[in-house]
Amino acid sequence: MKVTIYTDGSARGNPEGPGGYGTIVHYVDPKGELHEREFFAGYKKTTNNRMELMAAIVGLEALTKPCEVELISDSKYVTDAFNQRWIEGWQKRGWKGSAGRAVKNIDLWQRLLKAMEPHQVTFIWVKGHAGHLENERCDKLATSAADGDNLLEDVVV
């Protein structure tokens, strides 16, 4: 099955302010009908990059069988990690960047890799705040979640 996942993350007072993510999952069922699911949550204290990663993770974790996935994000942090093969270098160096320092958000990168395992995932970057309908919707979901009540704890910041 082919699936398109749109994602966005937000943080107020980045780094380490309240934040949220928004994710939209689109797929066409065997009858040819389009389905859409939305996911979002807000956190008390986090960073924009963590929320960008969470948006991708939640979308992939929502899939119940192996899929061909286009994951569309306005985050160069997420898309370049795969398209520029940064993540391969990080793993080869024991989760260290090219300068020898520990990569940030290792917990979420590892969770994302696990969520990707059963799928064929292509990462596509789109310019944020440029009128892309689903990206704008994800931004609204993320910012509304960040501004909402009952915010969650982000265990690693």
C-alpha positions in Angstrom: 0.0 0.0 0.0 1.2 3.5 -0.8 0.9 6.1 2.0 1.8 9.7 2.3 2.7 11.2 5.6 2.8 14.9 6.2 4.5 16.2 9.3 5.4 19.3 11.2 6.8 20.2 14.6 6.6 23.4 16.6 8.2 24.8 19.8 7.5 28.0 21.5 10.6 29.6 23.0 12.8 27.1 21.2 14.9 25.6 22.6 13.1 24.2 25.6 9.7 25.8 25.6 6.3 24.2 25.1 6.0 22.4 21.7 3.9 20.1 19.7 3.7 18.0 16.6 1.1 17.5 13.8 0.9 14.6 11.5 -1.5 13.7 8.6 -1.6 10.2 7.1 -3.2 9.8 3.7 -3.8 6.4 2.0 -6.0 5.0 -0.6 -7.8 1.7 0.3 -8.3 -1.2 -2.1 -11.6 0.3 -3.2 -9.9 3.5 -4.3 -11.2 5.6 -1.4 -8.9 8.2 0.1 -8.5 8.1 3.9 -7.0 10.6 6.2 -6.0 10.4 9.8 -4.6 13.3 11.9 -2.3 13.0 15.0 -1.1 15.7 17.3 0.1 16.2 20.9 1.7 19.0 22.9 4.6 18.9 25.3 5.5 21.1 28.3 9.2 21.5 27.5 10.9 20.4 24.3 12.6 21.6 21.1 11.5 22.1 17.6 13.7 19.3 16.3 12.3 16.8 18.8 8.8 17.7 17.7 9.8 17.3 14.0 11.1 13.8 14.8 8.0 12.9 16.8 5.7 13.9 14.0 7.5 11.5 11.6 7.6 8.7 14.3 3.9 9.0 15.1 2.9 8.8 11.4 5.1 5.7 10.8 4.0 4.0 14.0 0.4 4.4 13.0 0.9 2.1 10.0 -0.3 -1.5 10.7 1.4 -3.3 7.7 4.4 -2.7 5.5 3.9 0.3 3.2 5.6 2.4 0.5 5.7 5.7 2.3 6.4 9.3 1.1 7.1 11.3 4.2 6.8 15.0 3.5 8.3 17.4 6.0 9.5 21.0 6.1 12.3 19.9 8.4 15.8 19.8 6.8 16.9 18.3 10.0 14.8 15.2 9.4 14.9 15.0 5.6 18.6 15.7 5.2 19.5 13.1 7.8 18.3 10.5 5.4 18.7 12.1 2.0 22.2 13.3 2.7 23.0 10.1 4.5 24.0 11.8 7.8 22.3 9.1 9.8 24.6 6.4 8.3 27.7 8.4 9.4 26.3 8.9 12.9 25.6 5.2 13.3 29.1 4.3 12.0 30.7 6.7 14.4 28.6 5.4 17.4 26.1 8.2 17.2 28.7 10.9 17.0 28.6 13.7 14.5 31.5 14.5 12.2 33.0 16.8 14.9 33.0 13.9 17.3 30.2 15.2 19.6 27.2 13.1 20.5 24.3 13.5 18.1 21.3 15.2 19.8 18.0 13.3 20.1 19.5 9.8 19.8 16.4 8.4 21.5 14.1 9.7 18.8 16.4 8.9 15.9 16.6 5.3 17.1 12.8 5.2 17.5 12.3 6.6 14.0 14.7 4.0 12.5 12.7 1.2 14.3 9.4 2.7 13.0 10.8 2.7 9.5 11.9 -0.9 9.5 8.9 -2.6 7.9 8.4 0.2 5.3 10.1 1.7 2.2 10.3 5.4 3.2 11.2 8.3 0.9 11.8 11.6 2.6 10.6 14.7 0.7 11.4 18.3 1.8 8.9 21.1 1.3 9.3 24.7 2.1 7.4 25.6 5.3 4.9 28.4 5.4 4.7 28.4 1.6 1.1 27.5 1.1 1.5 23.7 0.9 -2.0 22.7 2.1 -1.1 19.6 4.2 2.0 21.2 5.6 0.0 24.3 6.7 -2.5 21.9 8.3 0.3 20.1 10.2 1.7 23.4 11.3 -1.8 24.4 12.7 -2.1 21.0 14.5 1.4 21.4 16.0 1.1 25.0 17.1 -2.4 24.3 18.5 -1.1 21.3 20.4 1.8 23.4 21.8 -0.6 26.1 23.0 -3.0 23.6 24.4 -3.8 22.3 27.9 -2.7 18.9 29.3 0.7 19.0 27.8 2.9 15.9 28.1 6.3 15.5 29.5 9.2 15.1 27.0 11.4 12.7 28.9 14.7 13.7 27.2 15.4 17.3 26.3 
